[in-house]
Amino acid sequence: MSKSLIVSSPGKTILFGEHAVVYGATALAAAVSLRSYCKLQTTNNNEIVIVMSDIGTERRWNLQSLPWQHVTVENVQHPASSPNLDLLQGLGELLKNEENGLIHSAMLCTLYLFTSLSSPSQGCTLTISSQVPLGAGLGSSATISVVVATSLLLAFGNIEPPSSNSLQNNKALALIEAWSFLGECCIHGTPSGIDNAVATNGGLIAFRKATAHQSAMKEFLKPKDTLSVMITDTKQPKSTKKLVQGVFELKERLPTVIDSIIDAIDGISKSAVLALTSESDKNSSAKKLGEFIVLNQKLLECLGVSHYSIDRVLQATKSIGWTKLTGAGGGGCTITLLTPECKEEEFKLCKESLLAHKNSIYDVQLGGPGVSVVTDSDSFFPQYESDFDFKKLNLLSKFNKYYI
């Protein structure tokens, strides 16, 4: 009997601590209510089919053509800390004629997880769709890795399906996080692990890297209130590598000054954690966070990672809320926390102004749930069993009730 299930996972945004986190400062990331989805169907066909529905792409391979001889997984419950290079090379050979970089990365990640977590005798179709914009610093690749890993772990019996009274299964979440990290490695080489941690667990994560003077830290937080924010995608291309290198060179030239800026950003991140988890009323918390957002943006400007496209958003949103860049900067996305006094008409005019400059706008909630699943026992499934329509994703929200 074939199995069907749908898994969804949230994108992420960096609230505080960009760039400074590279040097050991605390950063704060949050799940956003933009989600990626994967529908898995086991089949009687002797092939693996991967469909990227957003771009109308389908790829299929006979199961025997996959490099199973390089798969070395002895126990799915104990994944390796880094990807299997021989398996990656074998899959790379399979994809050598795939010229589109986006498709190549997605297929490599999905095939790596499929060969590691499935069986050479079980056909499968994976249909992937995402609300998370690509290349905008919102963790799109991590969400794909998480939904694919979770789908396969569930389908092949390596984690138990969640139930309505089992909202958190830490062992399953840890396994999903570990396998999705390996999927991320297929795309990014050496990811931080934060994107897939947020996509798996949801909520907020405060984190810092290990240095000679401190240990690494990753703390999962549950905010007192869900925050509604506006994310603006400036559509300005940027190179994260160049921006990080620019801050490094600035620090080399002006170490004392830049160290002070990094320390200040660290203080903002730690203060923001307290504001988000304290029992103070929502309006006063929002105003305090707004001040932190403004300060963090000014300090990022001092590091040279802002951009005129970001400045334009700052100017357009100053009457409705507090705005800063999120991620590497140099373009990309901004995040705006609306003031408690923001009026609907002001908000509408602001959005119209931003859209006129070809920006994309996403009204999202921060700190929501992580990976979730709808199984074929749910009554909604028969409508979509033969032709799942990802354009009706809004219908999924009421069914994503089982959180792993």
N, C-alpha and C positions, 0 to 999 in steps of 0.2 A: 504493500500500500504506500502510495507516495505521501510525502509530508509537505506541508506548506506553512510558512510563517513569515511574518513581517517584523523587522526590528528597526527601531529608530534611535537616533542619538543626536545630542545637541552640539552646535558649534560653540565657540568660546570667544571672549574678548579679554584683553588685558586692561584692567581698570587702572592699576598703578604699578610703577616700577620698571617700565620699559627701559632698556639699555643699561640702567643701573644694576639690574639683576645679573648681568654678565660679570660684574665685579663684586658679587656677593651680597648685594642689597636684597631686601625682601620685595617680592612682587605679588600682586593679587590678580588672579584670573577668575572669570565667572562664566558659567554656562549661559548661552543665549537661546531664546526660543525659536531660532531657526534650526531646522533639523534635517539630517540626511536619513534616507530610508533604503532598506534592502529587503526585497522579497526573495525568499529561497524556496524553490520547489525541487524535491528529488524526483528523478525521472527514471524510466526504464531504458532510455537511450544510453548508448555507450559514449557519452560526450559531456563536456563541460561547456555551458553557454553562459556568456557574460553580456548583459545588456545594460548600456548606459542610456537610459530613456531620455534624459534631458537633451542629449545631442544626437539622438537617433542612431546610435552605434551599437552593433552587435558583433561579437566575435565568438567562434566556437572551435573546439579542438576535440579530436578523438582522445579518449582517456589514455589509450596506449601510447599516444605521441608525447605525453608529459614525462619529464625526467624523474620518474619515481625512484630510479636507482640512486639518486642523490639525497633522498629523504632519509634523515637520520633520527627522527623523533622516536624516542623510546617510551616516553610517558608524556602524554598531552598535559597532564596535571603539573608537570615540571618543565616549562619551556626554557629554552636557552636564553642567555642575556643578550646575545647578538645573533644576527641572521646567519644562516648556512650559506656560505659563499659559493660552494659548489652547486647548490640548488639554484641560487640566484643566477649563476652563470648559465646553467642549463635552460632556465626560463628565459634569460636574455637572448639566447640563441633562438628560441621559439618565437621571440618578438622582434627579431632583428630587422624585419621589413616594416615594422610599425613606425611611421615617420612622425605622427602627431605625438608630441611630448606628453601632453595631458593624458591621452589614451594609453600610451605606453606605460606611464607611471601607474595609472589605475589598474591596468591589466596585470602588471608585474606584482603589485601588492595583492590583488585578489587571487591570482594563481599561486603565489607563495603560500598564502593562508589556506587555500583549497588543498594543495598537495600535502601540506603539513597536518591538516586537521580532518581530512576525509579519507576515502578509500578508493583504490584503483578500479573497483568494481561497481561504484555507485555514481550514476549520472546525476547531473545537477544543473539547474538554471538559476542564476543570480541576476536579479533586475535591480539596478541601483538608480536612485534619483536623489536630488539634494536641493534644499532651499538655501543652503549656505553658499554665498558667492565665492567663486574660485579666485585665488591669488589676492584676497583682500585682507589677509591676516586674521581671519575668523575661524581657522582650524578646519577647513573643508576636507583636507586629506585625512586628518585624524578621524573625523566622523565617518568617512568611508571605511577606514580600517577597522573602526570599532563595530560598525553594523555588520560588516562581512565576517569578522572574527566571531561575533556573538551568534550570528545565524548558523555558522558552521559548528560551533561548540554545542549549540542546542540540537541541531539536526542529527549530529552523530553521537549524542548522548553523553557529552563530556561535562555539561552542566545541567542541572535540573531546571525545567520550566518554572517560572515564578508563578505564584498564586496570589489571590487577592489579599491574603493575610500574611504575605511574605514580601514586604516592601524593600528589604535590604538583605542581601546575601553576600557578606563580605568576601567569602572564599570565591564565589563565582565572579564578583567584580574584580578581584585581584587577578584572576586567571584571564579575564577579558582584557584587562589593562595590560598584562604582560604580553599576550599574543598580539594585541593591536599595536603595541610598541614595535614589535618585529615587523608588522606591516608598514608602519611609518618609516622604519629604517630602509625599507625597499624604495621609498620615495625620496626621503631627505638625507639618507646616509647616517647622520648623527643627530637626531632630534633630541630636544630636551626631555621629552616625556610628559610635559605639562599638557599639551593639547589633547593627547589621548586620555590622560588622567581626568581632565574636565569632561571630555566626551563620554567617558565611562561612568563617572560618579555624579556628574552634575554639581549643582550648588556653587560654592566658592572654594578656591584653593589659594592659600598663602604658601609661598615657596621661596626658597633661596638655594643657591648652589654651594657646594663645599669649597672652602678655600683653605689656605695654610692656617688660618686663624679661627675657623668655625666649621662645624659639621653641616651637611645638607639638611634641609628641613622641608617637609611637605605636610601641610595641615589642612584637612578638609573641614570647611565651615558651613554651617547652615544659617543663612541670614534671617534676621527677625522678620523682615518684610521683603516681599518680592519687589524689586525696583523696575519701573518702566522707564526705558531710555530710547533715544533715537540714535541709530547708527547711520552715518552718512558715508557712502563710498564715493570718494572724489574721482574715481576712475583714473587717477594719475599713476602711471606705472612707476615702480621704485625697485631698487635693489637692496634687499636687506643686508647682503654681504658688504656692499659699499658703505652703507650707513653705519653699520657696526664698526667697520674699519676706520671711518671718519672719526668716530668717538674715541677709538683707541689711539689714533694719531694725536688728537687734541689732548688726551690724557698724558701722552708721552711728552708733549710740549709744555703743558701746564698742570703737572701732577697735583700740586697742593690745591689749586682752584677747583679742578675737576673732582678731586676726592671730596671736597666740601659739598659740591653739588650732589654727588652720589649719596653722601651721608644724609643730605636733606631729603632726597627722594625716598631713602630707606625709612626715615622718620615719618614721611607722609603715608607710606604703605602701612606701617604698623599702626598709625593713628586711624587710618581708614578701616582696618580690621576691627578695632574697638568700636568705631562708630556704627559699623554694619551689624555688629552682634550685641550691642548694648540694648538696654531696655528703655532708652529715651524715646520720646514720641517721634513719629515718622517725619514731621515737618522739620523739627530741629536737627534730626539726623541728616535729612536731605541738604539742609543749608550748610552743615558742617562738611559733608562730602563735596558739596559744590565748591567750597573754599579750597579743599584739597585738590580738586580737579584743576582749578585755575592755577594754583601754585605749581602743580606737577607739570602743566603745560608750559609755564614760563621757564621752568628748569630744563625741560626738553628743548625749548628754543635756545637756551644757553649752550646746550650740547650740539646745536647745529642740525637737528634732525626734523625740524618743521619744514614747511613748504608753502608757497603762495596759495596753493589749492586748499591747504588746511586753514590758512589765514582767512580766506574767503568764507569758509564755513564758520569760523569763530566770529566774524563780523555779522554774518547773517543770523546767528543763533543767540547773540548776546542779550536780546530782549526776552528770550523765552527760557534760558537755562545756562548751564555751565558746560563748556565743551573742551575736550582735549583730544589729541591724536591717540590712537590705540594701535599698538604694534610697533613696527620699525619706524614709522613716520615716512617723510619724504614723499607724501601722497597717501595712498591707501585709504584707510577709514578713520573717522572721528567718532567719538561717543559723546552724546549730549544728555545730561541729566536735567530734566525739566524742573523749573522752580515750582513750588506749591501754588504760587499765584498765577501761573501761566494760564492765559485764557485761550479757549478753543480757536477764536478768530486769529489771534496772534500766531498760534501754532500753524494754522492753515496757511497764512501768508508767508511764514518762514519756509515751509515746505515747498510752496510754489516758487519762491525765489531760488531755492537750491535746485529744484528740478529744472528750472530754466537754464541753469549752468550745466545740465547733463549729468548731475549727480544722481545716484540711486539712494533711496531712503528706506530704512527698515525700522519699523516700530516694534521693539522687542521687550521682553521681560528678562531680567537677569536672575541667576541663581536657581533656576528651575531644575526639574528632574534630569537624571542622566539617562543611560541606555534603558530602553523599554521594549516590550514585545507584545505582539498580538499573535495568538496561535490559531490553528485551524479549528479549534473548538469554539471560537467566537462566532456568533450568529451572523456577523456582518460579512464573513468571508465568502459565502457562496455567490454574492453579487459580483465578486471580482476574480473568482477562481480561474476563469479562462482568459480574462482580459483585464488585468489590474491597471487602473487608471490613476497614475501618479498626479494628474492634474486635479484630482479630488482629495488632495492631502488634508484639506481642512476637515474632512470627515474623520480622519484618523484620530484627531485629538481626543475625542470621547472614548475611543477604544484603547488608547495607550494607557491603560489603567494598571498594568502589571509591571512594576519596576523591579528589576533583578536585584 
